[in-house]
Amino acid sequence: MKTRLLFFLLILSAGSIVAQRQMRKHTANSIRPIRLVEANEEPPVENEHHFHVKGDELKVTANGIPEHKVGEFPNRGNPHTIEPQKYSFSLPANPSAEKKVISLPGQSNSGRGAPNMPFGIGLNGVVMDPDTAEFWLGDRNSGWNYEALGGAVTLGIDENHAHVQPTGAYHYHGMPTGLLDELNFEKGKHSPQIGWAADGFPVYALYGYDGTNQSKVIKRTSSYRLKKGTRPSAPEGPGGTYDGSFVQDYEYVKGLGSLDECNGCFTVTPEFPDGTYAYFLTKEWPVIPRVFRGSAVQLRVPQHQHQRGSR
């Protein structure tokens, strides 16, 4: 009887610890330089990924393990170990662009999608997931979601701008440096396709043709900028200057850059010479897009408990 009681208490204690980890009450409200973890480690297992079109669907299966080197995990900002996943996605093979921005059901405060809903997947089978599960005062309903690359909260991100979820899922929060190197990305030349968005449109990085002019390559730029002034003070907000610590520090200004609010545009690409809508990862925020131009499917990934450095 005593043994069973002790076991029960241990379970309650463990649950309490998980609950505490879920409630990381951050108060930081200013950016800090990010110290990227050197990517000098070989992935734990070999990469597996497969893309093929079947009817109106682009079928994707992958284990989420990159082929490029990764940072050391666990590390000071991220306590998780990279583990293979079992991704199985069905993306639209013939997507259609809509006039209005589209977000996934149950969208987060970033305006993009529900928690655990990646933006897309790289051609190496690693997901692109810019959102974090870190909020001011630990309150998802506060409306103040920490930006992964803002540095206000340490997340243990490596030189590929990626880290690991509690499930072991390695995922990109920013420019996937190692993947670009593998795809022979070159500055000033049209980007190779680096992945697919959840709505089925292709994803590129930084450089693309100037509209339908295949003789001119331009650097694609974001139309987002930091808001001016200061954030609301507590209890409405964290206070401080709009400096990029939070997703909500940014605003869209039509025409400010060469891309729309989805960080994309209609253009021709080497893979789509007849034209397509395409997304571009940019040097400026949001880097990885946060909203969609087409009807996106939910890229369901394993659920996890939000812990330190979880997303």
C-alpha positions in Angstrom: 0.0 0.0 0.0 2.8 2.4 0.9 4.6 1.6 -2.3 1.5 2.4 -4.4 1.0 5.7 -2.4 4.6 6.6 -3.0 4.3 5.9 -6.7 1.1 8.0 -6.9 2.9 10.9 -5.2 5.8 10.7 -7.6 3.4 10.9 -10.5 1.8 14.0 -9.0 5.2 15.5 -8.4 6.3 14.9 -12.0 3.0 16.4 -13.3 3.6 19.4 -11.1 7.1 19.9 -12.6 5.8 19.7 -16.2 3.1 22.2 -15.3 5.7 24.6 -14.0 7.7 24.2 -17.2 4.7 25.0 -19.2 4.3 28.3 -17.3 7.6 30.0 -18.0 6.7 33.5 -17.0 9.1 35.7 -19.0 9.3 39.4 -18.3 12.0 40.3 -20.8 11.0 43.1 -23.1 14.2 43.9 -25.1 16.2 42.2 -27.8 19.6 40.7 -27.1 22.3 39.3 -29.4 21.8 35.7 -30.3 24.7 33.4 -29.7 24.2 30.7 -32.3 25.4 27.2 -31.3 28.1 26.0 -33.7 26.8 23.4 -36.1 29.6 20.9 -36.0 27.7 17.7 -35.0 26.6 14.9 -37.3 22.8 14.1 -37.1 22.0 11.1 -34.9 20.7 9.0 -37.8 20.6 9.2 -41.6 18.2 11.5 -43.4 15.0 10.0 -44.9 12.6 11.9 -47.1 10.3 11.3 -50.1 8.2 13.7 -52.1 5.9 12.4 -54.9 2.7 13.6 -56.6 -0.4 11.4 -56.4 -3.4 12.9 -58.1 -4.1 16.3 -56.6 -1.8 15.7 -53.7 1.9 16.1 -53.0 2.7 13.3 -50.7 5.5 13.8 -48.2 7.1 11.4 -45.8 10.2 12.2 -43.8 12.0 11.5 -40.6 12.8 15.2 -40.0 16.6 14.5 -39.8 18.8 16.9 -41.8 21.7 15.9 -43.9 23.8 18.9 -42.9 25.6 19.2 -39.6 23.7 20.5 -36.5 24.4 22.1 -33.2 25.0 20.3 -30.0 21.7 19.3 -28.4 20.9 19.4 -25.5 22.5 22.8 -24.9 22.2 25.6 -22.4 19.1 27.1 -24.0 17.5 23.9 -25.3 17.4 20.7 -23.2 16.2 18.4 -25.9 17.8 15.7 -28.0 17.3 15.3 -31.8 15.2 12.2 -32.6 13.8 10.9 -35.9 10.1 11.7 -36.6 7.4 10.1 -38.6 6.1 12.9 -40.8 3.4 12.0 -43.3 1.9 15.1 -45.1 -0.4 15.6 -48.0 -0.1 19.0 -49.6 -2.1 20.4 -52.5 -0.4 19.6 -55.8 -2.4 22.3 -57.7 -2.8 25.1 -55.2 -4.8 28.3 -55.9 -4.0 31.7 -54.6 -6.6 33.7 -52.8 -7.0 37.5 -52.6 -7.1 37.5 -48.9 -4.5 36.3 -46.4 -5.3 32.9 -45.0 -4.4 31.6 -41.6 -4.8 28.1 -40.3 -7.7 27.2 -37.9 -6.9 28.0 -34.3 -4.4 30.7 -35.3 -1.9 31.8 -32.7 -1.2 35.4 -31.7 1.3 35.7 -34.5 -1.6 35.6 -36.9 -0.1 32.6 -38.7 -1.3 29.3 -37.5 -2.1 27.0 -34.6 0.6 25.9 -32.2 2.5 22.9 -33.7 1.4 23.9 -37.2 4.6 24.5 -39.2 4.7 26.9 -42.2 6.1 24.3 -44.5 8.8 21.6 -45.0 12.2 21.8 -46.5 13.3 19.6 -49.4 15.3 17.7 -46.9 12.3 16.8 -44.8 12.9 19.2 -42.0 9.9 21.5 -41.1 10.0 25.3 -41.2 8.3 26.5 -38.0 8.9 30.1 -37.1 6.5 30.4 -34.1 7.5 29.9 -30.5 5.5 28.7 -27.5 7.0 31.5 -25.3 4.7 34.3 -24.2 5.1 37.3 -21.9 4.3 36.2 -18.3 3.7 32.7 -19.7 0.2 33.7 -20.8 -0.7 32.7 -24.4 -3.8 35.0 -24.1 -1.6 38.0 -23.4 -1.2 38.7 -27.1 2.6 39.0 -26.7 4.5 36.2 -28.4 8.3 36.1 -28.2 10.1 36.2 -31.5 12.5 33.3 -31.8 15.2 35.3 -33.4 14.7 38.4 -31.2 17.0 37.1 -28.5 14.9 38.3 -25.6 14.4 34.6 -24.6 17.3 32.1 -25.0 16.2 29.1 -27.1 19.5 27.4 -27.9 19.3 28.0 -31.7 22.1 26.6 -33.8 23.9 28.1 -36.9 21.1 26.7 -39.1 18.6 28.9 -37.1 17.1 25.7 -35.8 16.6 23.9 -32.5 14.7 20.9 -31.0 11.2 20.4 -29.6 10.6 18.2 -26.6 9.5 15.4 -29.1 13.0 15.5 -30.6 11.8 17.3 -33.7 14.6 19.5 -35.2 13.0 22.5 -37.0 14.0 25.8 -38.6 13.1 29.1 -37.0 15.0 31.2 -39.6 17.2 30.9 -42.6 18.2 27.2 -43.0 21.8 27.9 -43.7 22.9 24.2 -43.9 20.1 23.4 -46.3 21.0 26.3 -48.6 24.6 25.2 -48.8 23.5 21.7 -49.7 21.3 23.1 -52.5 24.2 25.2 -53.9 22.6 28.5 -53.1 24.6 31.4 -54.5 24.3 35.1 -53.7 22.9 37.1 -56.6 21.5 34.1 -58.5 18.0 32.8 -58.5 17.4 30.7 -55.4 17.0 27.0 -55.7 13.6 25.8 -54.4 14.2 25.0 -50.8 10.8 23.6 -49.8 7.0 23.6 -49.9 4.6 25.7 -47.9 1.6 24.0 -46.3 -0.7 25.4 -49.0 1.3 23.7 -51.7 3.2 26.7 -53.1 7.0 26.6 -53.5 9.4 28.3 -51.1 12.6 30.1 -52.1 15.2 32.2 -50.3 16.3 35.8 -50.9 16.8 36.0 -54.7 14.3 35.6 -57.5 13.4 36.9 -60.9 11.9 40.4 -61.3 8.4 39.3 -62.1 8.3 37.6 -65.5 11.8 39.0 -66.5 14.0 35.9 -66.4 17.1 38.0 -67.3 17.0 40.0 -64.1 17.4 38.6 -60.6 16.6 40.8 -57.6 16.9 40.4 -53.9 13.4 39.9 -52.5 12.6 42.1 -49.5 10.0 42.0 -46.8 7.3 44.7 -46.5 7.2 44.5 -42.7 8.8 47.0 -40.3 9.1 47.7 -36.6 6.3 49.7 -35.2 7.2 53.2 -33.8 6.9 54.1 -30.2 6.6 51.9 -27.2 4.4 48.9 -26.2 1.6 49.2 -23.7 2.8 48.9 -20.1 1.6 46.3 -17.6 -1.0 44.9 -17.2 -1.9 45.4 -20.9 1.6 44.7 -22.2 5.3 44.3 -21.4 6.3 47.9 -22.0 9.6 48.9 -23.7 10.3 50.0 -27.3 9.1 48.0 -30.3 12.4 46.4 -31.0 11.7 43.0 -32.3 11.5 41.0 -29.1 7.9 40.1 -29.9 6.1 39.1 -33.1 3.6 41.9 -32.4 6.4 44.5 -32.7 6.1 44.3 -36.5 3.6 45.8 -38.9 2.9 45.3 -42.6 3.3 48.2 -44.9 2.1 47.5 -48.5 4.7 48.3 -51.0 7.5 48.8 -48.5 9.4 45.8 -50.0 9.0 43.6 -53.0 6.8 41.0 -51.3 3.3 41.0 -50.0 2.0 40.3 -46.4 2.6 36.6 -46.9 6.3 37.2 -47.9 5.5 36.1 -51.4 4.6 37.2 -54.9 3.5 36.0 -58.3 6.5 35.3 -60.4 8.3 32.8 -62.7 10.9 30.5 -61.4 13.2 27.9 -62.9 10.9 25.2 -61.7 7.7 27.1 -62.8 8.6 28.9 -66.0 4.9 29.5 -66.7 4.5 31.4 -63.4 3.3 30.6 -59.9 2.8 32.2 -56.5 6.0 31.7 -54.5 7.2 32.4 -51.0 10.6 33.9 -50.2 12.6 33.7 -47.0 14.0 37.1 -46.4 16.9 38.6 -44.4 14.4 40.9 -42.7 11.5 39.8 -40.5 9.5 37.6 -40.9 12.3 35.6 -42.5 9.9 32.6 -42.7 6.4 33.6 -43.6 3.7 33.7 -41.0 0.5 33.7 -43.1 -0.6 32.0 -46.3 -1.8 33.0 -49.8 -3.5 29.6 -50.4 -5.6 27.3 -48.4 -3.1 25.5 -46.2 -3.4 22.0 -44.8 -2.5 21.4 -41.2 0.9 19.8 -41.0 0.3 17.8 -37.9 3.4 17.1 -35.9 3.6 15.1 -32.7 2.2 17.1 -29.7 4.5 18.0 -26.9 4.6 19.6 -23.5 5.9 23.2 -23.7 9.2 23.2 -21.8 12.2 25.3 -21.6 13.3 26.2 -25.1 10.6 24.0 -26.5 9.8 26.0 -29.7 
